[in-house]
Each structure stands twice: as structure tokens, then as C-alpha cells.
Amino acid sequence: MTPTIKSANLHPWIATIAYYLSFIILGASTAASGPSLPALAEHTSSGLDRISLIFVFGSLGYLIGSFFGGRAYDRVPGHRLMAIALLTIGLASVLIPIAPVLWMLLLAMFLSGLAGGIIDVGCNTLLLWTHGKSAGPFMNGLHFFFGVGSFIAPLLLARVLIQTGDIHWLFWIVAIACLPLAIWYWFLSEPPTHTQAQERNNAPLPVLPVFLMVILFVLYVGLELGFANWIYTYALTLNLGTSVTAAYLTSAFWGSFTFGRLLGVWVSTRARSQAILFADLIGCAISTIIIMLWKDSSLALWVGSIGLGLSMASIFPTFLMLAGERMEVTGAMTGWFLVGSGAGSMLLPWLIGQIFVRTGAGAMTTVLLIDIAAIIMVLLLFASQRIITPVEPVLKAE
């Protein structure tokens, strides 16, 4: 009897560790694309305007994986599905650095995004089912580990470039890490099924507030990944660093982003969501202006990148908090929020790639400032909407 009780008590912790390791892999695979752009363009003989399609295909896969993955977890064993998704990311990571033509690379990026969307939704959902009402601290920890993975990837790239001169082992290390974790999931017992009140999902959808919140996710995720995926190439193009120091710069951005997420947990207990968001957006604007005004200074680029990481870190979860304060957040609404974040990760990185080719790298900061201004305007419009009887929401985060 005692071993059974101990096993039942340990299972949530064992499952939580698996979810955290999955988010490290998810963060690393997400952050690996940006610093690898020049090498991937060389491998496939593609210009920057064409190679930027990897963001479109990866984000399209993520959007589809998120949309259908959420429904799949209600119908099939979640840990088995996680295992299959991890094996898919592993396969894609093997193919990405050796793809000799662009269409093969785009297919691999689509598969990686598809599996990433399934893992993202799965970790959030399964963690909630595992810990129930006490999931809050564990959920914050989950998204902290996404930042850890994003921080590790550029550092790993720098070491791989020093040792081998190419990017292959950056992706292959991710692939190797996926295999034992997939086996772990395959034999891990399932958490109790979580059931939500049906009337919450049957409530009428407040169209305009939901639409505005979706637009905010489109603009914000585009801002985050647009900068993170192109800062490496930006630094190289303007001769503000070598391939190794540009990788360290990318890692500094993700490191400050990760620290900012930890800091955001403390700040959220002491300030209102709306105030936090405006402070974050002002920080983003100031950091971008620093990079813009001193565009020939590597120091300004480092200061601006770290400032952007700190300022962006808490925006995504605070959007979710604000939505919960203003309206009843249903599963259908959360699905639309994820569609918005997927669309944002697809559009702005691609747009920056087109601008790089046509007007030069310096225009990237102009695009970022326009995006920040648009977020502020939409946020003001959302804040002016009538509050729709908020209740305690069940939310998913990226």
C-alpha cells in the first residue's frame, strides 16, 4: 500500500519534470532558426527574402498543430501524443541542417512547427490536468523553461561554430535530446482528465473585445519573434559582430527575456495588468530607439537587445491576465488567441526578411517601432471596451 501511495504522490512531479524538459526543447528549437538563417540560406542557395519563408512555414505548422492538437488531447492519450510530437521534432531537426534545397527545408520547418504547436498546447493542458487549481506556480515555471531553452540555443550555436564551423550539431543535439524524452512519455501514465463547465463554452462570444485581443497577440508575437529571429543577421549585416558574438547577442536577448519572465511573476502581484503592459511597451520603444539612433554602435545594440528582452518578457502572460480581467475567457477564445500568436509569428519575421533585401537591415527598427505603436493603439481601444462580467478564467500561455 505504501509504495502505491508514494508512486501516486510522485507522479505529478515526474510528469511536471517531463513537461519542463519538453519546453526547454521547444524553446531551443524555436530560438535556433534565427541565428542559423545565414547558414541555412547558404545550404539551400537562397537569398534572405526566400529563406525567410522558413518562418512562414514553421508558423503555419505551429498554428495547425495548436488548433488541432488541443482537440486531440481530449480524445487520445496525451503522453503518447507528446511522444509522437517529440519524435517529429527530432526528425525535423535531423533534416533542417542537411536540406540541400529550399522546399525540403520548408517541409522540415513545417513539421517542426506542427509538432511544436502540439507540444505547446499539450504541456499547458497536461500540466493543468496534473495540478488542477494549484497549477499557477507550475505554469509560470513552465514558461520560464521555454526561456531557458531559447537562451541555451544561441550559446550552443556559438560553441558548435567554434568546434565545427557549421550548424549541423546545433539541430542534431536537439534531435538526440528528443529521443529519451519521447520514450519517457510513452511509458508515463496519464493525468486525470480535466473537465470544464459546458456553459462556459456555450456563452455568447464578445466579438469586438476578442478580435482586439487577437490583434494584440498578432502584433506582440510578431514583435518578439521578428526581433529574435533577425537580430543575429542584423548584427552580421551591419558589421556589428562576428558569427560567434552575434550568437552571444541573441543569447543575451533570450537570457534577459527569461529573467524578465521571472521578474514578471513578482511584478504581477504588485501592479495592475494595464499598467504593466504600458510600462513594458514604453521599455520596448526606448530600447528600439537606442538601437535606431546609434545604429553603428555594437554597445547600443547590446543595450537595446537586453532592454527589449526585459521589456517583452511579461507582455504575453499579461495579455492573458488582462483578458481575464475584462471578460469571461472560454476555451474558444483561448483558441483564437493562439491562432493570433501563430499568425504573428508567421507574418512579421517574413516581412522583415523582405525589407532586409529591399531597403537594408537598418529598416528593421522602423518596423519594430511601428509595431509597438500599433500595439499601444489597439491596447487603448481594448481598454475602452465595457467590462464583460469577469470570472476566474482557465488560460493557456505560449
C-alpha positions in Angstrom: 0.0 0.0 0.0 2.8 2.4 0.9 4.6 2.1 -2.4 1.4 2.8 -4.3 0.8 6.0 -2.2 4.3 7.1 -2.8 4.0 6.5 -6.5 0.8 8.5 -6.7 2.4 11.3 -4.8 5.5 11.3 -7.1 3.6 11.1 -10.4 2.7 14.8 -10.7 6.3 15.7 -10.0 7.7 13.2 -12.6 5.2 14.4 -15.2 6.0 18.1 -14.4 9.7 17.5 -15.0 8.9 15.9 -18.3 6.8 19.0 -19.3 9.6 21.3 -18.3 12.2 19.4 -20.3 9.8 19.5 -23.3 9.6 23.3 -23.0 13.4 23.5 -22.9 13.5 21.6 -26.2 10.6 23.7 -27.6 12.4 26.9 -26.7 15.7 25.7 -28.1 14.2 24.6 -31.4 12.3 27.9 -31.7 15.4 30.0 -31.0 17.7 28.0 -33.2 16.2 29.2 -36.5 17.1 32.9 -36.3 20.9 32.6 -35.7 21.0 29.7 -38.3 19.5 31.8 -41.1 22.8 32.7 -43.0 23.9 29.1 -42.9 20.5 27.7 -44.0 20.5 30.3 -46.8 23.9 29.1 -47.9 23.0 25.4 -47.7 19.9 25.9 -49.9 21.4 28.6 -52.2 18.7 31.0 -51.2 18.6 34.8 -50.6 17.4 36.3 -47.4 14.0 37.1 -49.0 13.4 33.5 -49.9 14.9 31.9 -46.8 12.6 34.0 -44.6 9.8 31.6 -45.8 11.0 29.2 -43.1 9.2 31.5 -40.6 6.0 31.3 -42.6 6.0 27.5 -42.9 7.2 27.0 -39.3 4.4 29.3 -38.0 1.8 27.7 -40.3 2.7 24.3 -38.9 2.6 25.7 -35.4 -0.9 27.2 -36.0 -2.3 24.0 -37.4 -0.7 21.9 -34.6 -2.1 24.3 -31.9 -5.6 24.3 -33.4 -6.0 20.5 -33.9 -3.7 19.5 -31.0 -6.0 21.0 -28.4 -8.8 18.8 -29.7 -6.7 15.7 -30.0 -5.7 15.8 -26.2 -9.4 15.4 -25.4 -9.6 12.2 -27.5 -6.3 10.3 -27.3 -3.7 9.6 -24.5 -1.9 12.9 -24.1 1.5 11.5 -23.2 1.5 9.2 -26.2 0.7 12.2 -28.4 3.6 14.2 -26.8 5.9 11.3 -27.5 5.0 11.3 -31.2 5.3 15.1 -31.4 8.8 15.0 -29.8 9.9 12.3 -32.3 8.6 14.5 -35.1 10.6 17.5 -33.9 13.6 15.2 -33.7 13.2 14.0 -37.3 12.7 17.6 -38.5 15.9 18.7 -36.5 17.9 16.0 -38.3 16.7 17.2 -41.7 16.9 21.0 -41.3 20.7 21.4 -41.4 21.2 19.0 -44.2 18.4 20.0 -46.5 20.1 20.9 -49.9 17.1 22.6 -51.4 14.6 25.2 -50.1 11.4 23.1 -50.5 12.9 20.3 -48.3 13.9 22.8 -45.7 10.4 24.4 -45.7 8.9 20.9 -45.3 11.1 20.2 -42.3 10.3 23.6 -40.7 6.6 22.9 -41.2 6.9 19.6 -39.4 8.9 21.2 -36.6 6.2 23.9 -36.2 3.4 21.4 -36.4 5.0 19.3 -33.6 5.9 22.4 -31.6 2.2 23.6 -31.6 1.1 20.1 -30.3 3.8 20.2 -27.6 2.9 23.8 -26.6 -0.8 23.1 -26.2 0.0 19.7 -24.6 2.3 20.9 -21.9 -0.1 23.7 -20.9 -3.1 21.4 -20.9 -1.5 18.3 -19.2 0.1 20.5 -16.6 -3.3 21.9 -15.7 -4.8 18.5 -15.6 -2.0 17.2 -13.4 -2.1 20.0 -10.8 -5.6 21.4 -11.1 -6.3 24.5 -9.1 -2.7 24.6 -7.8 -1.2 24.8 -11.3 -0.4 28.5 -11.2 3.2 28.4 -9.9 4.0 25.3 -12.1 2.6 27.1 -15.1 4.9 30.1 -14.5 7.8 27.7 -14.2 6.8 26.0 -17.5 7.2 29.3 -19.4 10.4 30.1 -17.6 11.9 26.9 -19.0 10.9 27.9 -22.5 13.1 30.9 -22.0 15.9 28.6 -20.7 15.8 26.7 -23.9 15.8 29.8 -26.0 18.8 31.1 -24.0 20.7 27.9 -24.5 20.3 27.6 -28.3 22.4 30.6 -29.4 25.1 29.7 -26.8 25.2 26.2 -28.2 25.4 27.6 -31.7 28.4 29.6 -30.8 30.2 26.6 -29.4 29.2 24.4 -32.4 30.5 27.1 -34.9 33.8 27.3 -33.0 34.2 23.5 -33.0 32.8 22.5 -36.4 32.3 25.7 -38.5 28.7 24.8 -39.4 25.3 24.5 -37.7 24.6 20.8 -38.1 25.2 19.7 -34.5 23.0 22.5 -33.1 20.0 20.8 -34.5 21.3 17.3 -34.1 21.7 17.8 -30.3 18.1 18.8 -30.2 17.1 15.7 -32.1 19.2 13.5 -29.7 17.5 15.1 -26.7 14.0 14.3 -28.1 14.5 10.5 -28.2 14.9 9.6 -24.5 12.1 12.1 -23.5 9.8 10.6 -26.1 10.4 7.1 -24.6 9.8 8.6 -21.1 6.4 10.0 -22.2 5.4 6.7 -23.9 5.5 4.8 -20.6 4.3 7.7 -18.4 0.8 7.2 -17.0 -1.8 9.8 -17.9 -3.0 12.6 -15.6 -6.7 12.7 -14.5 -8.9 14.1 -17.2 -9.8 17.8 -16.7 -13.5 18.7 -17.2 -14.7 22.2 -17.8 -18.2 23.5 -17.4 -20.0 23.3 -20.7 -22.0 26.5 -20.2 -18.7 28.5 -20.3 -18.1 27.4 -23.8 -21.7 28.0 -24.8 -21.7 31.6 -23.7 -22.0 34.2 -26.5 -18.7 35.4 -27.8 -17.9 39.1 -27.3 -16.8 39.7 -30.8 -15.0 43.1 -30.7 -13.0 42.6 -27.5 -11.9 39.1 -28.6 -11.0 40.5 -32.1 -8.9 43.2 -30.5 -7.1 40.8 -28.2 -6.4 38.5 -31.2 -4.8 41.5 -33.0 -2.7 42.3 -29.9 -1.4 38.7 -29.9 -0.6 39.0 -33.7 1.3 42.2 -33.2 3.1 41.2 -30.0 4.3 37.7 -31.1 5.4 39.3 -34.4 7.4 41.8 -32.4 9.1 39.2 -30.2 10.0 36.7 -32.9 10.6 39.3 -35.6 13.4 40.7 -33.4 14.6 37.4 -32.0 14.9 35.7 -35.4 16.6 38.6 -37.2 18.9 40.2 -34.7 21.7 37.7 -35.5 21.5 38.6 -39.2 21.1 42.3 -38.4 24.3 42.3 -36.4 26.3 40.5 -39.1 24.8 42.6 -42.0 25.8 45.9 -40.3 29.2 44.5 -39.2 28.4 44.9 -35.5 29.7 41.5 -34.6 31.1 38.2 -35.8 29.1 35.0 -36.2 30.1 34.0 -32.7 29.4 37.3 -31.0 26.1 37.7 -32.8 25.1 34.3 -31.4 26.0 35.5 -27.9 24.0 38.7 -28.6 20.9 36.5 -29.5 21.5 34.5 -26.3 21.7 37.8 -24.3 18.3 38.8 -25.6 16.8 35.4 -24.6 18.6 35.5 -21.3 17.2 38.9 -20.4 13.8 37.7 -21.7 14.0 34.7 -19.3 15.0 36.8 -16.4 12.2 39.2 -17.2 9.7 36.3 -17.0 10.8 35.5 -13.5 10.7 39.2 -12.6 7.2 39.4 -14.1 5.8 36.9 -11.6 6.8 39.2 -8.8 5.6 42.4 -10.6 2.2 40.9 -11.4 1.4 40.7 -7.7 2.1 44.4 -7.2 0.7 46.2 -10.3 -2.4 46.1 -12.5 -2.1 44.4 -15.8 -2.8 47.5 -17.8 0.0 49.5 -16.0 2.4 46.6 -16.5 1.7 46.5 -20.2 2.2 50.2 -20.8 5.4 50.2 -18.9 6.6 47.2 -20.9 5.7 48.8 -24.2 7.5 52.1 -23.2 10.5 50.0 -22.4 10.3 48.3 -25.8 10.1 51.7 -27.6 13.0 53.2 -25.7 15.2 50.1 -26.4 14.3 50.1 -30.1 15.1 53.8 -30.3 18.5 53.3 -28.7 19.3 50.7 -31.5 18.0 53.1 -34.1 19.8 56.2 -33.0 23.2 54.6 -32.5 22.9 52.1 -35.4 26.7 51.9 -35.8 27.4 51.1 -32.2 27.6 47.4 -31.0 27.2 48.6 -27.4 23.9 50.3 -28.3 22.8 47.1 -30.0 23.6 45.1 -26.9 21.9 47.5 -24.6 18.8 47.7 -26.8 18.6 43.9 -27.2 18.8 43.3 -23.4 16.3 46.1 -22.8 13.9 44.6 -25.4 14.2 41.1 -23.8 13.4 42.5 -20.3 10.5 44.6 -21.6 8.9 42.0 -23.8 9.1 39.2 -21.3 5.9 39.7 -19.4 3.7 41.0 -22.2 2.2 37.7 -23.4 1.1 36.4 -20.0 -0.1 39.9 -19.0 -2.3 40.0 -22.1 -3.9 36.8 -20.8 -4.4 38.3 -17.4 -5.9 41.5 -18.9 -8.3 39.4 -21.0 -9.4 37.5 -17.8 -10.0 40.8 -16.0 -12.2 42.2 -18.8 -14.3 39.2 -19.9 -15.1 35.5 -19.3 -12.3 33.7 -21.2 -13.6 30.4 -22.7 -11.8 27.7 -24.5 -13.0 29.1 -27.8 -11.4 32.4 -27.0 -8.1 30.9 -26.0 -8.1 29.0 -29.3 -8.4 32.3 -31.2 -5.7 33.9 -29.1 -3.3 31.0 -30.1 -4.3 31.5 -33.8 -3.4 35.2 -33.4 0.0 34.3 -31.9 0.6 31.8 -34.7 -0.3 34.4 -37.4 2.0 37.0 -35.7 5.0 34.6 -35.7 4.4 34.0 -39.4 3.9 37.5 -40.7 6.3 39.9 -39.2 9.5 37.8 -39.4 8.7 37.2 -43.1 8.0 41.0 -43.6 11.4 41.9 -42.1 13.1 39.5 -44.4 11.6 41.3 -47.4 12.6 44.7 -46.0 16.1 43.4 -45.4 16.6 42.7 -49.1 14.8 45.8 -50.5 15.9 48.6 -48.1 18.7 47.3 -45.9 19.0 46.0 -42.4 18.5 49.4 -40.7 14.8 49.5 -41.6 14.2 46.7 -39.1 14.0 49.1 -36.2 11.4 51.2 -38.1 9.2 48.2 -38.5 9.5 47.4 -34.8 8.6 50.9 -33.7 5.5 50.9 -36.0 4.5 47.5 -34.5 4.9 48.9 -30.9 2.9 52.0 -31.7 0.1 49.7 -33.2 0.1 47.6 -30.0 -0.4 50.7 -27.9 -3.3 52.0 -30.0 -5.1 48.6 -30.0 -4.5 48.2 -26.3 -6.1 51.6 -25.7 -9.0 50.6 -27.8 -9.4 47.3 -25.9 -9.2 49.1 -22.5 -12.0 51.3 -23.6 -14.3 48.3 -24.1 -17.1 47.6 -21.5 -16.0 45.0 -18.9 -17.9 41.7 -19.5 -18.6 40.1 -16.1 -15.1 38.6 -15.5 -14.9 35.3 -13.7 -11.8 33.3 -12.8 -10.5 32.1 -16.2 -8.7 29.0 -17.3 -5.9 30.2 -19.6 -3.2 28.8 -21.8 0.0 30.7 -22.5 2.8 30.3 -25.0 
